[in-house]
Amino acid sequence: MKRALALLGFWICAGFSHFSVGAAEPAKADPAKGQSIANKICAACHGADGNSPTPANPKLAGQIPEYLQKQLANFKP
């Protein structure tokens, strides 16, 4: 009897998990906000066009998106 109730409970939970809510959609990009952030934060070291005038700061212009995304994720405080 306990085994039957346990199995019933398992199948009920398994059935409800089928109706669970999916992952939330990622936030939509806001290019104007991104440009504002870049102008305020990034341009000071990397230049307004992404070509740093200082050798100590890497150039961002021309980098592949995956590299930039990884570096920003690692840099984020």
The 8 nearest C-alpha neighbors of each residue, nearest first, counted from 0:
[[1, 3, 2, 4, 5, 6, 7, 8],
 [2, 0, 4, 3, 5, 6, 7, 8],
 [1, 3, 5, 0, 4, 6, 7, 8],
 [2, 4, 0, 6, 5, 1, 7, 8],
 [5, 3, 7, 1, 6, 2, 8, 0],
 [4, 6, 2, 8, 7, 3, 1, 9],
 [7, 5, 9, 3, 8, 4, 2, 10],
 [6, 8, 4, 10, 9, 5, 3, 11],
 [9, 7, 5, 11, 6, 10, 4, 12],
 [8, 10, 6, 12, 7, 11, 13, 5],
 [11, 9, 13, 7, 12, 8, 14, 6],
 [10, 12, 14, 8, 13, 9, 7, 15],
 [13, 11, 15, 9, 14, 10, 16, 8],
 [14, 12, 10, 16, 11, 15, 9, 17],
 [13, 15, 11, 12, 16, 17, 10, 18],
 [16, 14, 12, 17, 18, 13, 11, 19],
 [15, 17, 19, 13, 18, 14, 12, 11],
 [18, 16, 15, 14, 19, 13, 20, 12],
 [19, 17, 16, 15, 20, 14, 21, 13],
 [20, 18, 16, 17, 21, 15, 22, 14],
 [19, 21, 18, 22, 23, 16, 17, 15],
 [22, 20, 19, 23, 18, 24, 17, 16],
 [21, 23, 24, 20, 25, 19, 26, 18],
 [22, 24, 25, 21, 20, 26, 27, 19],
 [23, 25, 26, 22, 27, 21, 20, 28],
 [26, 24, 27, 23, 22, 28, 21, 29],
 [25, 27, 28, 24, 23, 29, 22, 30],
 [28, 26, 25, 29, 24, 30, 32, 33],
 [27, 29, 30, 26, 33, 32, 25, 31],
 [28, 30, 32, 31, 33, 27, 34, 26],
 [31, 29, 33, 32, 34, 28, 35, 27],
 [32, 30, 34, 33, 29, 35, 36, 28],
 [31, 33, 35, 29, 34, 30, 36, 28],
 [34, 32, 30, 36, 35, 31, 37, 29],
 [33, 35, 37, 31, 32, 36, 30, 38],
 [34, 36, 32, 38, 33, 37, 31, 39],
 [37, 35, 33, 39, 38, 34, 40, 32],
 [38, 36, 41, 34, 40, 35, 39, 42],
 [37, 39, 35, 42, 36, 40, 34, 41],
 [40, 38, 36, 37, 35, 41, 42, 43],
 [39, 41, 37, 36, 38, 42, 43, 44],
 [40, 42, 37, 43, 45, 44, 38, 39],
 [43, 41, 46, 47, 45, 38, 44, 40],
 [42, 44, 41, 46, 45, 40, 39, 47],
 [45, 43, 42, 46, 41, 56, 51, 53],
 [44, 46, 51, 42, 49, 41, 50, 43],
 [47, 45, 42, 51, 49, 48, 50, 44],
 [46, 48, 42, 49, 38, 45, 50, 43],
 [47, 49, 46, 50, 60, 42, 45, 51],
 [50, 48, 60, 59, 46, 45, 47, 58],
 [51, 49, 58, 46, 48, 60, 45, 59],
 [50, 52, 45, 46, 58, 53, 49, 56],
 [51, 53, 50, 54, 46, 45, 56, 44],
 [52, 54, 51, 55, 56, 44, 45, 57],
 [55, 53, 56, 52, 57, 51, 58, 45],
 [56, 54, 53, 57, 51, 52, 44, 58],
 [57, 55, 54, 53, 51, 45, 44, 58],
 [58, 56, 59, 51, 55, 45, 54, 50],
 [57, 59, 50, 51, 60, 49, 45, 56],
 [60, 58, 49, 62, 50, 61, 57, 45],
 [61, 59, 49, 62, 58, 50, 48, 51],
 [60, 62, 59, 63, 58, 49, 64, 50],
 [63, 61, 60, 59, 64, 66, 67, 58],
 [62, 64, 66, 65, 61, 67, 68, 60],
 [65, 63, 67, 66, 68, 62, 69, 61],
 [66, 64, 68, 67, 63, 69, 62, 70],
 [67, 65, 69, 64, 68, 63, 70, 62],
 [66, 68, 70, 64, 69, 65, 71, 63],
 [67, 69, 65, 71, 66, 70, 64, 72],
 [70, 68, 72, 66, 67, 71, 65, 73],
 [69, 71, 73, 67, 72, 68, 74, 66],
 [72, 70, 74, 68, 73, 69, 75, 67],
 [71, 73, 69, 75, 70, 74, 68, 67],
 [72, 74, 70, 71, 75, 69, 76, 68],
 [75, 73, 71, 72, 70, 76, 69, 68],
 [74, 76, 72, 73, 71, 70, 69, 68],
 [75, 74, 73, 72, 71, 70, 40, 69]]
